[in-house]
Amino acid sequence: MDIKELLATLNPHQAAYVNLDLPDPQNGEYMLCVFHLLPGGKLNMLQAACEVSAESSTGTNFAVKTETPFSREMNSLVYKVDLEKNLVRIAYPRRLRDRGGNIQNIFTYIAGNIFWMKEINALKLLDVRFPPAMLEQYDGPSYTLDDMRKYLNVYDRPILWTIVKPKMWLTSAEYAEVAYDFRVGGGDFVKNDEPQADQDFCPYDKMVKHVAEAMAKAVKETGHKKVHSFNVSAADYDTMIKRCEMIRNSWMEKWSYAFLIDGTTAGRMAVQTLRRKYPDVFIHFHRAGHGAFTRPENPIGFTVLVLSKFARLAGTSWIHTGTAWVGKMAGTPDEDVTSAHNILQLVADGHFFHQSRGVIPETDDNFVKDIQQDITHHTVLQDDSRRGIKKCCPIISGGLNPTLLKPFIDVMWNIDFITTMGAGVHAHPGGTQKGAAALIQACEAYKEWIDIHEYAKTHEELAQAIMFFEKKDNKPTRHAERAESN
């Protein structure tokens, strides 16, 4: 059936949630979403789309007698259907949203009950566009990559992180020692792994104390600032805040620490609680668990792009966006790089929508200047954040090592990211310090436009890393064939 025939199949309840002649969906009154949808049961494509529209806004599966003229004005509307690609576009009145800047509230609508509807066989939220009046209700990041670069005095390369490995079973002193070795070797930043908490073999208070001591020692020896990201995810609010206060009271200086929150498992309210209670701290969104929703082969859920866009809206300083197939994690350059650019840039094109993070018109002379400066990697929105939502930094992690730094930069098209290497540093034949040195040397080779194999002739640590990681058995699965295609 064509679209006209499908319209004729709608009952009055379903017809209240569609308007294929919506005059101007991008007029600022609507938040726009694109779903991939496969209908289930006896419903056709448009009927299923209308049922999703109803469930994700004001309605249910039947028209109810308690509707009012005003409530009907708040109906979300299916405004475009692509029958060949099974794509549905829905416009949500922005006034449906909690005006307190509540990310959880949005997800409850557009990525909540609709995934459990038996009228669908597949439903994936692919992209979202926020109108300016809605952006104004949300915090956005307080501190950004620009602040981190200023603190570390690192401007001409990615920020270099590690995750201490093994991720568990080290004592607090052992953990701090590994972090110390990475920093003395030249690394910038160490993070807790996502499951690290208050285990008996590594008590949280001792871990914080020992990390602070070891970091101070590394700063003194190297003459360079260092940073640590502490996982503050916890069973309850009070414990989370207790951990935050423990870190703040550990005599580490401002900007030398970040609060890591497992945003998918701990919840978006935990992310926004940290952002609002600690506006002077970097907020690190670890996305553990996201694959259950974002993997392309999963027909139900949302994309990495959607997850990342909302993380920026919530006020996250940085979030993991994937290795674009260069590392060990699933993900494509189209998905991961698009996500990275959308959280970094002031204006960017997503899978379907052009998104401005500004709250004033893109034609405003001052905002045009901000856009131009942003494109050329100048710092924007730091002194005048009223014009838009500040940038969020992508974290690139999962199966990377010094030999894969340039391949990822080539895919990413810039150096505005944080790269996190775990085994890629600690598995170095010479240990963690030499693994960090090899990573620094790989950066130096890139900056000087020298092939790492040539650079390694005069840099022992990089030579050892290449010899180890380029062994056939040590290469990330599928990297070679993907690199060929790029």
Buried (B, 14 or more C-beta within 10 A) or exposed (E): EEBEEBBEBBEEBBEBBBBBEBEEBEEEBBBBBBBBBEBBEEBBBBBBBBBBBBBBBBBEEEBEEEBEEEEEEBBBBBBBBEBEEBBBBBBBBBEBBEEEBBBBBBBBBBBBEBBEBEBBEBBBBBBBBBBBEBBBBBBBBBBBBBBBBBBBEBEEBBBBBBBBBEBBEBBBBBBBBBBBBBBBBBBBBBBBBBBBBBBEEBEBEBBBBBBBBBBBBBBEEBEBBBBBBBBBBBEEEEBBBBBBEBBBEBEBEEBBBBBBBBBBBBBBBBBBBBBEEBEEBBBBBBBBBBBEBBBEEEBBBBBBBBBBBBBBBBBBBBBBBBBBBBBBBBBBBEBBBBBBBBBBBBBBEBBBBEBBBBBBEBEEEEBEEBBEBBEEBEBBBEEEBEBBBBBBBBBBBBBBBBBBBBBBBEBBEEBBBBBBBBBBBBBBEBBBBBBBBBBBBBBBBBEEEEEBEEBBEEBBBBBBBBEBBEEEEEBBEEBEEBBEEE
